[in-house]
Amino acid sequence: MIPAGFDYHAPRSVADAVKLLGSLGPDAKLLAGGHSLLPMMKLRFATPSALIDLGRIADLRGISQAGNEIRIGAMTTEHELLNSKLIADKLPLLAEGVSQIADPQVRYRGTIGGDICHGDPANDHPALALALDASLVLTGPKGERVVKAEGFFLGVYSTLSDTDEILTQIRIPVPAAGSGWSYSKFKRKTGDFATAAAAVLLQMKGGTVAKVSIVLTNVGTTPIKAKKAEQALVGKALGEASLNEAARLAMAACSPTHCPRGTPDYKTAMAGEMTRRALQTAHARAKP
Amino acid sequence: MANNHKVSFTLNGKPVSVDVEARELLIYTLRERLAHTGPHIGCETSHCGACTVDIDGMSVKSCTMLAVQCEGSEVLTIEGFEKGGVLHALQQAFHEEHGLQCGYCTPGMITRAYRLLKENPNPSEQEIRYGIAGNLCRCTGYQNIVKAVQSAARKLAAAQTAA
């Protein structure tokens, strides 16, 4: 399996990449880790006229803290995220999610920015980004703009990013001290996408839920923020009844399609179960 | 379109240079241009790991990387493991522990295990299984593969202590 022919460019700076993207037009594609794009090109589902490889742009990599915010270069690999002490300490939800993405080889190459920009609802970073209230820095010919991850995902392979923009950085506020977290992912085998997964970030206060984010992977055309389930939990203790109600409301927000991973009903049921498990795990980790 | 690119990199310690189309995947460059047929083409869809090579300290599925992306890189394949007629500890351990049956996955398994042990010289069984999860063995001989990696880890640690 060999991709169709294309021109290859490997710019050394974001400015050069933006210029190339503008001059090559909409048939050019950005190459990040390539572990979604290259397989699609091999299968000829994608036949870009040119690839702009972002792998040589040092400015697009790295993890740092600025005030109460963690800033992650879009070309930072999953392997780098998984081995970062800063991420482990400040964003354990992200670390737990990343540890369940694909397999070691894919994590050495795959990048957080590529995973987000691909716009595939089966990818894990979109739900993690929403749960963590991430912002995305998009750089285009007119400069930078910062958008919320919530609202960025428009549909399957469709995002708010314009064709002349590059996602350059992901900014994530450090969750409140004592927050609980969990990414519960149900998959058929290592390397498979989620049948369903739930990202939960939870703040408890005096035995009841003060704040909670619940975001679901691969049960709709975008990551799904289960807002009704979140609202139903605020002010309540986490027990059998409230967990059941949250799972029921999360399931009501799902609209998966039929695929070899299962029927819509089955996937919805798994999303409910992942919601329940993620809430329980997050609860056990949260400090009251 | 489809202009050729001159790509230079180091293959098992020796500098090489090839002219490739941008669309050429690294596994083809290694096997067909550079006669390094140790890395195998298994699934060609980045699932099986039979094509795993080591590039700049990363285990990489060479069916999912373009040769042009290797410019300036250091590439290690299974051909680079044996030194002066002496097998690498991992190769020896796979032999001793019966870590291979048909052998198809073995170059990828050993190359992946090499990087795993560089990063974690004393892995638990669970860490080994997680660390080689990107490599499939069609004979399902994982038990002895894990034993071989454990054995190699012990031998490498002993050699380190002796040195």
Boltz contact constraints between the chains, C-beta under 6 A:
constraints:
  - contact:
      token1: [A, 1]
      token2: [B, 44]
      max_distance: 6.0
  - contact:
      token1: [A, 3]
      token2: [B, 23]
      max_distance: 6.0
  - contact:
      token1: [A, 5]
      token2: [B, 1]
      max_distance: 6.0
  - contact:
      token1: [A, 5]
      token2: [B, 2]
      max_distance: 6.0
  - contact:
      token1: [A, 5]
      token2: [B, 23]
      max_distance: 6.0
  - contact:
      token1: [A, 6]
      token2: [B, 22]
      max_distance: 6.0
  - contact:
      token1: [A, 7]
      token2: [B, 1]
      max_distance: 6.0
  - contact:
      token1: [A, 8]
      token2: [B, 22]
      max_distance: 6.0
  - contact:
      token1: [A, 8]
      token2: [B, 68]
      max_distance: 6.0
  - contact:
      token1: [A, 35]
      token2: [B, 64]
      max_distance: 6.0
  - contact:
      token1: [A, 38]
      token2: [B, 64]
      max_distance: 6.0
  - contact:
      token1: [A, 103]
      token2: [B, 133]
      max_distance: 6.0
  - contact:
      token1: [A, 103]
      token2: [B, 134]
      max_distance: 6.0
  - contact:
      token1: [A, 104]
      token2: [B, 59]
      max_distance: 6.0
  - contact:
      token1: [A, 104]
      token2: [B, 131]
      max_distance: 6.0
  - contact:
      token1: [A, 104]
      token2: [B, 134]
      max_distance: 6.0
  - contact:
      token1: [A, 105]
      token2: [B, 59]
      max_distance: 6.0
  - contact:
      token1: [A, 105]
      token2: [B, 61]
      max_distance: 6.0
  - contact:
      token1: [A, 105]
      token2: [B, 134]
      max_distance: 6.0
  - contact:
      token1: [A, 108]
      token2: [B, 58]
      max_distance: 6.0
  - contact:
      token1: [A, 108]
      token2: [B, 59]
      max_distance: 6.0
  - contact:
      token1: [A, 190]
      token2: [B, 133]
      max_distance: 6.0
  - contact:
      token1: [A, 191]
      token2: [B, 47]
      max_distance: 6.0
